[in-house]
Amino acid sequence: MLERRGLDRDEEWAARGHRCDARAATRGDVLPADSGGRARYPRYVDRCSGAHVWDVDGNRYIDYLLGYGPVILGHAHPEVNRAAMAELERGHCFAPLWSPRQVELAEVLCDVIPGAEAVLLLKTGSDATTAAVRLARIFTGRERVLRWGYNGWHDWSVHQAPGVPSMSRADEFQLDDLDDLERRLSAGDPVACVVTMPFEYEQSRPGHLEQVRTRVNRHGALLVLDEMRSGFRLSLGGAQDYLGVQADLATFSKAMANGYAISAVTGAAKIMAGLESTKISSTFFANPADMAAALTTIRVLSETDALNRIWTIGSGLISGLQEMVAELGVPAEVVGYPPMPFLRFTHADADEASLARLAFFSETTKRGVLLHPDHQWFVSSAHDLADLDQTLVACRMGLLAAAAV
């Protein structure tokens, strides 16, 4: 293990941030501080390259956070950055005018996304899911929305209630419970759309999403598939392509542009035509630099073996973890698809599970591997076999630490 520096500069930045940065002052650490009040997990990053990040104290980590998933080709990918920079050098903020990159990207998305007859480009995932909900309401003439998973931070989709009127929030259902979905579709006002991620941690059961779509459409509602995490990661065509289901509308962001801020709604032209009767606009929707980044990212994914490499490394991580969990007898399970796996502790006692979780993720972080304790991990095409080997060594030590608590 490389000698690790402390997090002194990180602590200094955190102290400064707490005085003026509202997010820094109100967000807790990824892992609780140690008994001396010191951070176990870095907060501030200095630079990123490929599969690695360096914190402000100079410690290098193998990164499986990847910005919560967007960085599919590795940090600071040279081709993607060059494409974006070329647009920046020509000027990039000229709304209400448009760039030819907008047409090119819409054409590409219609080619690779199942059911995409028309495309609306925006900036964030929350922009896209909210726009999809509005388009569904226009098309169906209904207002009520059902949702499952994390669908953004806008009022209709938030989990937390403070500051959000109850009338603004969509009804939640359980994706794995078709009876629950049927009850909610049948009761109350007619539903305009059902917004759902295709899965979260566990893999989707074969045919399940098709059954969801059948029930949703039978009630005259639209299925909106939130593909922020799965899009361009499970396959070039996302979860719709990989799992064999076609939604009425689908939303994308994250891996679409390797970390540049852009999102999209795709779907049937007759539904997207609702844009004629509403206003969905922003000064920054027409930024060609982000569109160029998306075009290059999708081209690299389609013309190289990037996705195969992601699946190979992810499969190696899953199988390696499964073998160690079985060998060491740690109450834990490895879940998810290879491009986005996760390790979950399954102790019958919640306190024991929490202690094991803290021990594991503290140890892996100390050994230079960034794995999130509460969110799917992500693999990029920049991760290689050496990264995988180091990761599995760190995970073994983490599991030994978890077994000892």
ABEGO torsion letter per residue (X at the ends): XBBBBBAAAAAAAAAAAAAABAAAAABBBABBBBAAGBBABBABBABBBEABBBBAAGBBBBBAAGGGGABAAEBGBAAAAAAAAAAAAAEABAOABBBAAAAAAAAAAAAABBGBABBBBBABAAAAAAAAAAAAAAAAGBABBBBBEBAEABAAABABABGBBAAABBBBBBAABAAAAAAAAABEBBBABBBBBABBABBBBBGAAAAAAAAAAAAGBBBBBBAAAABGAABAAEAAAAAGBBBABBBBBEAAAGGBBBBBBBEBAAAAAAAAABBBBBAAAABAAAAAAAAAAAAAAAABAAAAAAAAAAAAAAAAAAAAAAAAGBBBBBBEBAABBBBBBABABAAAAAAAAAAAAAAAAAAGBBBBAABBBBBBAABBAAAAAAAAAAAAAAAAAAAAX
